[in-house]
Amino acid sequence: MKKKLLWKTTAIFMPFLLFITACADLGPRQLPIYQYNYNNSLNYGLNQELLLNIVRLAYDDTPYFLTVSSISAQMELTAAASGNVTIAKNTPNYSGSPDTYSAGPSVSYTQRPTISYTPMQGDEFARRMLQPIDVDDLNNFSTWSIQKTLRIVVQNIGPLYNAENSTRPTSHLAPVYYQQFIDLALLVRILQEQFKVDIFVIDAPNKAQIEKAPNSILGRQGLEFEADFNDMQDPNTRKVFALLGVPTTYNKIIFTESDHKGVSGNVVNIQTRSFLGILYYLSKGVEIPPEHLKAGLIDITRNADGTVFAWQKVTNGMIKIHYSKSMPKNAAIAIYYHNYWFYVAEDDHDSKKTFAMLSQLYALLSKDVSGNRPVLTLPV
């Protein structure tokens, strides 16, 4: 009888004991899942914030940034069990009642994540938002298309301007100079794909070297780029030299930041955009709902003859942000603003690559500037 009782009791509680044992390593097994989910959420959240600020600038609203400074999560597993076994057979007062076996296991699992946000503000962050991207930093984008890098990050190269008024609040006047810059970026990309140009970073000459070089541009310092052309008879190569105004007696062009504007020999001045300027440029790729245009929620850029200027001429191939009254089903990134959904389409690879580059630029911008800032901590 005792063996039978032991067997029945074990049968009742064994599944519960096995479950408790399996839960002992619940934390380690859950860690990859949480890391994967948090990684996806943080990446999507950053892209949403960038998209939100781009759309804000299209409406001349103020951009604002938050960064996740820390994530902590507490995991708690609580288990309890209660049981009752009653044996009534083979006793003097046995009345024929059935045996009674009962068990009351209980398990609870709780996760308490806490996320801390730091507002990106202060003198240092504002300064980095407004100062031009360092030419040195351009080397960090060597994995990206040279065409995309030039069109998004560079303001002008020598005599060619990349739609200068695209990097500030929307102007009433259409940009005049931009097509030749776009042509140059495409030509350099074609030559690079054909292995007819090699682009690499070099050290600018020091002061003593500048004084000895009669044709150098004064003020050169830091790092600069050199483009070596392998076929000076190639039509695209000659177009590049013609656009920049560099004599074809050279077979290389040096791009540098300097106090001198324009071109001197084969040394061409290059000016980059600020991060805020880049956001303003990308905001020109936001499509605006007709009712917002009629309501005057944004400034309209016009050509000299009064017709509406299509900013897609400037941003084409770089970014396109659509709008929808309902939540779009094919959105890679989407935010809700001014009663509309604004989004980047899932199959728009050009825009998605732009956001990937933008996130790298933002990482450089926000590095080491979040310390000593107020922190917003939210339990989730």
C-alpha positions as CSV (number, residue, x, y, z in Angstrom):
1,M,0.0,0.0,0.0
2,K,2.8,2.4,0.9
3,K,4.5,1.7,-2.4
4,K,1.3,2.4,-4.3
5,L,0.8,5.6,-2.4
6,L,4.3,6.7,-3.1
7,W,3.9,5.9,-6.8
8,K,0.7,7.9,-7.1
9,T,2.1,10.9,-5.2
10,T,5.1,10.9,-7.4
11,A,2.9,10.7,-10.5
12,I,1.1,13.8,-9.3
13,F,4.1,16.0,-8.5
14,M,6.7,14.7,-11.0
15,P,5.5,16.9,-14.0
16,F,5.6,19.9,-11.8
17,L,9.1,19.1,-10.5
18,L,10.3,18.5,-14.1
19,F,8.8,21.9,-15.1
20,I,10.6,23.6,-12.2
21,T,13.9,22.0,-13.2
22,A,13.4,23.1,-16.8
23,C,12.8,26.7,-15.6
24,A,16.1,26.8,-13.8
25,D,18.0,27.9,-16.9
26,L,15.1,30.1,-18.2
27,G,17.3,33.3,-18.0
28,P,20.2,32.0,-20.2
29,R,17.7,30.6,-22.7
30,Q,15.8,33.9,-22.9
31,L,18.9,36.1,-23.2
32,P,19.4,35.7,-27.0
33,I,15.7,36.3,-27.6
34,Y,15.7,39.5,-25.6
35,Q,18.9,40.7,-27.2
36,Y,17.5,40.1,-30.6
37,N,14.2,41.9,-29.8
38,Y,15.9,44.9,-28.1
39,N,18.4,45.2,-31.0
40,N,15.6,45.3,-33.6
41,S,13.6,47.8,-31.5
42,L,16.6,50.1,-30.9
43,N,17.5,50.1,-34.6
44,Y,13.9,50.8,-35.7
45,G,13.5,53.5,-33.0
46,L,16.6,55.4,-34.3
47,N,15.3,55.3,-37.9
48,Q,11.9,56.5,-36.7
49,E,13.5,59.4,-34.9
50,L,15.6,60.4,-37.9
51,L,12.5,60.1,-40.1
52,L,10.4,62.1,-37.6
53,N,13.0,65.0,-37.6
54,I,13.3,65.0,-41.4
55,V,9.5,65.4,-41.7
56,R,9.5,68.0,-38.9
57,L,12.0,70.1,-40.9
58,A,9.8,69.8,-44.1
59,Y,7.1,71.6,-42.0
60,D,9.6,74.1,-40.5
61,D,9.1,72.5,-37.1
62,T,11.9,72.1,-34.6
63,P,13.9,68.8,-34.6
64,Y,14.6,67.1,-31.3
65,F,16.7,64.0,-30.4
66,L,16.6,61.4,-27.6
67,T,19.1,58.6,-27.2
68,V,18.7,55.4,-25.2
69,S,21.5,55.5,-22.6
70,S,20.7,52.3,-20.8
71,I,18.4,49.3,-20.7
72,S,18.0,47.1,-17.6
73,A,15.7,44.2,-17.1
74,Q,14.8,42.2,-14.1
75,M,13.5,38.6,-14.6
76,E,11.8,36.9,-11.7
77,L,10.5,33.3,-11.6
78,T,8.3,32.2,-8.7
79,A,7.2,28.7,-8.1
80,A,5.1,27.1,-5.4
81,A,3.3,23.8,-4.8
82,S,0.7,22.4,-2.4
83,G,-0.7,18.9,-2.3
84,N,-3.2,16.7,-0.4
85,V,-3.4,12.9,-0.4
86,T,-6.2,11.1,1.5
87,I,-6.3,7.2,1.7
88,A,-9.5,5.8,3.1
89,K,-9.4,2.1,2.0
90,N,-8.6,-0.8,4.4
91,T,-9.6,1.2,7.5
92,P,-12.1,0.1,10.1
93,N,-14.5,2.9,9.4
94,Y,-14.1,2.7,5.6
95,S,-17.4,3.8,4.1
96,G,-16.6,3.2,0.5
97,S,-15.6,6.8,-0.4
98,P,-13.0,7.0,-3.3
99,D,-9.3,7.9,-2.7
100,T,-8.5,11.6,-2.9
101,Y,-5.4,13.0,-4.5
102,S,-4.9,16.7,-5.2
103,A,-2.0,19.0,-6.2
104,G,-1.8,22.8,-6.4
105,P,1.3,23.9,-8.4
106,S,1.7,27.6,-9.3
107,V,4.3,29.3,-11.4
108,S,4.7,33.0,-12.3
109,Y,7.3,34.7,-14.5
110,T,7.8,38.5,-14.5
111,Q,10.1,40.7,-16.6
112,R,10.6,44.3,-15.5
113,P,12.5,46.3,-18.2
114,T,13.6,49.9,-17.4
115,I,14.8,52.1,-20.2
116,S,16.7,55.4,-19.7
117,Y,16.6,58.1,-22.4
118,T,19.0,61.1,-22.6
119,P,17.9,64.3,-24.4
120,M,20.6,65.3,-26.9
121,Q,21.0,69.0,-26.1
122,G,23.6,71.4,-24.8
123,D,26.4,73.5,-26.4
124,E,28.5,70.6,-27.6
125,F,25.6,68.8,-29.4
126,A,24.4,72.1,-31.0
127,R,27.8,72.9,-32.2
128,R,28.2,69.4,-33.8
129,M,24.8,69.8,-35.4
130,L,25.8,73.0,-37.1
131,Q,29.4,72.5,-38.0
132,P,30.4,71.0,-41.3
133,I,31.2,67.3,-41.4
134,D,35.0,66.8,-41.2
135,V,36.7,65.7,-44.4
136,D,38.4,63.2,-42.2
137,D,35.0,61.6,-41.4
138,L,34.3,61.2,-45.1
139,N,36.8,58.4,-45.0
140,N,34.4,56.5,-42.7
141,F,31.9,56.2,-45.5
142,S,34.2,54.5,-48.0
143,T,31.9,51.5,-47.9
144,W,29.1,53.6,-49.4
145,S,28.7,54.7,-53.0
146,I,30.8,57.7,-53.8
147,Q,27.9,59.1,-55.6
148,K,25.6,58.9,-52.5
149,T,28.3,60.3,-50.3
150,L,29.0,63.3,-52.5
151,R,25.3,64.2,-53.0
152,I,24.3,63.9,-49.4
153,V,27.4,65.1,-47.5
154,V,29.1,67.6,-49.8
155,Q,27.9,71.2,-50.3
156,N,30.2,72.1,-53.2
157,I,33.3,70.9,-55.1
158,G,35.3,73.7,-56.7
159,P,32.9,75.6,-59.0
160,L,30.1,73.1,-58.7
161,Y,27.3,73.7,-56.1
162,N,25.0,71.0,-54.7
163,A,21.8,73.1,-54.5
164,E,23.1,75.3,-51.7
165,N,19.7,76.5,-50.5
166,S,18.6,72.8,-50.0
167,T,20.4,72.8,-46.6
168,R,18.3,75.4,-44.9
169,P,14.6,76.0,-44.3
170,T,12.6,75.8,-47.6
171,S,13.4,78.8,-49.8
172,H,10.8,80.4,-51.9
173,L,13.3,80.5,-54.8
174,A,14.4,77.4,-56.7
175,P,18.0,76.4,-56.6
176,V,19.9,77.2,-59.8
177,Y,23.1,75.2,-59.6
178,Y,22.7,71.5,-58.9
179,Q,22.6,69.5,-62.1
180,Q,26.3,69.7,-62.9
181,F,27.1,68.5,-59.3
182,I,24.8,65.5,-59.8
183,D,26.4,64.8,-63.1
184,L,29.9,64.9,-61.6
185,A,28.9,62.5,-58.8
186,L,27.5,60.0,-61.3
187,L,30.6,60.2,-63.5
188,V,32.9,59.6,-60.6
189,R,30.7,56.6,-59.6
190,I,30.9,55.2,-63.2
191,L,34.6,55.6,-63.4
192,Q,35.0,53.9,-60.0
193,E,32.9,50.9,-61.0
194,Q,35.1,50.6,-64.2
195,F,38.3,50.8,-62.1
196,K,39.4,53.9,-64.0
197,V,39.8,56.0,-60.9
198,D,41.3,55.3,-57.5
199,I,40.2,57.4,-54.5
200,F,42.1,57.4,-51.2
201,V,43.0,59.7,-48.3
202,I,46.3,61.5,-48.0
203,D,47.9,63.8,-45.5
204,A,47.7,67.5,-46.5
205,P,51.1,69.2,-46.6
206,N,52.4,71.0,-43.6
207,K,53.2,74.7,-43.4
208,A,56.8,74.4,-44.6
209,Q,55.7,72.3,-47.6
210,I,53.0,74.8,-48.5
211,E,55.5,77.7,-48.5
212,K,57.8,75.8,-50.9
213,A,55.0,74.8,-53.3
214,P,54.1,77.9,-55.5
215,N,50.9,76.4,-56.9
216,S,49.5,75.1,-53.6
217,I,46.3,76.3,-52.0
218,L,47.0,78.2,-48.8
219,G,45.3,77.0,-45.7
220,R,45.4,73.3,-46.5
221,Q,45.5,71.2,-43.4
222,G,44.5,67.8,-42.0
223,L,43.4,65.0,-44.4
224,E,42.3,65.3,-48.0
225,F,41.3,63.1,-50.8
226,E,43.2,62.2,-54.0
227,A,41.6,60.8,-57.1
228,D,44.1,59.1,-59.5
229,F,42.7,58.6,-63.1
230,N,44.0,55.6,-65.0
231,D,42.7,56.6,-68.5
232,M,43.0,60.2,-69.4
233,Q,41.5,59.5,-72.8
234,D,38.3,58.1,-71.4
235,P,35.3,60.5,-72.3
236,N,33.9,60.3,-68.7
237,T,37.3,61.2,-67.3
238,R,37.6,64.2,-69.5
239,K,34.1,65.3,-68.6
240,V,35.1,65.3,-64.9
241,F,38.1,67.4,-65.5
242,A,36.1,69.8,-67.7
243,L,33.3,70.2,-65.0
244,L,35.9,71.0,-62.4
245,G,38.0,73.2,-64.6
246,V,41.2,71.2,-64.0
247,P,43.6,70.9,-67.0
248,T,44.0,67.4,-68.4
249,T,47.8,67.8,-68.2
250,Y,47.3,66.4,-64.7
251,N,46.3,62.8,-64.1
252,K,45.1,63.3,-60.6
253,I,42.9,65.7,-58.6
254,I,43.3,66.6,-55.0
255,F,40.2,67.5,-53.0
256,T,40.8,69.5,-49.9
257,E,39.2,71.9,-47.4
258,S,40.9,75.3,-47.5
259,D,40.4,79.0,-47.2
260,H,40.8,79.2,-50.9
261,K,37.6,78.8,-52.9
262,G,37.5,77.1,-56.3
263,V,40.4,75.4,-58.1
264,S,44.2,76.0,-58.2
265,G,46.0,73.7,-60.6
266,N,44.8,70.2,-59.8
267,V,43.8,71.1,-56.2
268,V,40.1,71.5,-55.8
269,N,38.4,73.0,-52.7
270,I,35.6,70.9,-51.1
271,Q,33.1,72.0,-48.6
272,T,30.9,69.6,-46.6
273,R,27.5,70.0,-45.0
274,S,26.5,70.1,-41.4
275,F,24.3,67.3,-40.0
276,L,21.5,69.7,-39.7
277,G,22.1,70.8,-43.3
278,I,21.9,67.1,-44.4
279,L,18.6,66.7,-42.6
280,Y,17.2,69.8,-44.3
281,Y,18.4,68.5,-47.7
282,L,16.7,65.1,-47.1
283,S,13.5,66.9,-45.9
284,K,13.1,68.1,-49.5
285,G,12.4,64.5,-50.4
286,V,9.2,64.5,-48.3
287,E,6.0,64.3,-50.3
288,I,3.4,66.7,-48.8
289,P,-0.4,65.9,-48.8
290,P,-2.3,68.3,-51.0
291,E,-4.5,69.5,-48.2
292,H,-1.4,70.6,-46.3
293,L,-0.2,72.5,-49.3
294,K,-3.6,74.3,-49.6
295,A,-3.6,75.1,-45.8
296,G,-0.2,76.7,-46.2
297,L,1.5,74.4,-43.7
298,I,4.8,74.5,-45.7
299,D,6.6,77.0,-47.9
300,I,6.4,76.3,-51.6
301,T,9.5,76.7,-53.7
302,R,8.9,78.2,-57.1
303,N,10.8,78.7,-60.3
304,A,11.5,82.1,-61.8
305,D,8.3,81.8,-63.9
306,G,6.2,81.2,-60.8
307,T,5.7,77.4,-61.4
308,V,6.3,75.0,-58.5
309,F,9.8,73.7,-58.3
310,A,10.0,69.9,-58.0
311,W,12.6,69.1,-55.3
312,Q,12.7,65.6,-56.5
313,K,15.1,66.9,-59.2
314,V,17.6,67.5,-56.4
315,T,16.9,64.5,-54.1
316,N,16.1,61.8,-56.8
317,G,17.9,58.6,-56.1
318,M,18.7,59.7,-52.6
319,I,15.5,59.6,-50.6
320,K,11.7,59.6,-51.2
321,I,9.3,59.8,-48.2
322,H,5.6,59.0,-49.0
323,Y,2.5,59.9,-47.1
324,S,-0.7,57.9,-46.4
325,K,-3.9,58.5,-44.5
326,S,-3.8,55.0,-43.0
327,M,-0.9,52.9,-41.7
328,P,1.0,51.7,-44.8
329,K,1.5,48.0,-45.2
330,N,4.7,48.2,-47.2
331,A,6.6,50.5,-44.9
332,A,10.2,49.9,-43.9
333,I,10.0,52.9,-41.6
334,A,6.9,54.9,-40.7
335,I,5.9,57.7,-38.3
336,Y,2.6,59.5,-37.7
337,Y,2.7,63.3,-38.0
338,H,0.1,66.0,-38.7
339,N,-2.6,63.4,-39.0
340,Y,-0.8,61.5,-41.8
341,W,1.6,58.5,-41.9
342,F,4.9,59.3,-43.5
343,Y,7.0,56.4,-44.6
344,V,9.9,54.9,-46.6
345,A,8.7,52.0,-48.8
346,E,10.1,48.6,-48.1
347,D,11.3,48.2,-51.7
348,D,12.9,51.6,-51.9
349,H,16.6,50.5,-51.5
350,D,18.0,53.9,-52.2
351,S,16.2,55.5,-49.3
352,K,17.0,52.6,-47.0
353,K,20.7,52.9,-47.8
354,T,20.4,56.7,-47.1
355,F,19.0,55.9,-43.7
356,A,21.8,53.5,-43.0
357,M,24.3,56.2,-43.8
358,L,22.4,58.7,-41.8
359,S,22.5,56.5,-38.7
360,Q,26.3,56.3,-39.0
361,L,26.5,60.1,-39.3
362,Y,24.3,60.5,-36.2
363,A,26.6,58.0,-34.3
364,L,29.6,60.3,-35.1
365,L,27.6,63.4,-34.1
366,S,26.3,62.0,-30.8
367,K,29.5,60.3,-29.6
368,D,30.5,61.4,-26.1
369,V,28.0,64.2,-25.8
370,S,25.3,62.5,-23.7
371,G,27.2,62.8,-20.4
372,N,26.0,65.1,-17.6
373,R,22.5,65.4,-19.3
374,P,19.1,64.9,-17.6
375,V,18.0,61.3,-18.0
376,L,14.4,60.2,-18.4
377,T,14.0,56.7,-16.9
378,L,10.8,54.8,-17.8
379,P,9.7,51.4,-16.5
380,V,8.0,49.5,-19.2
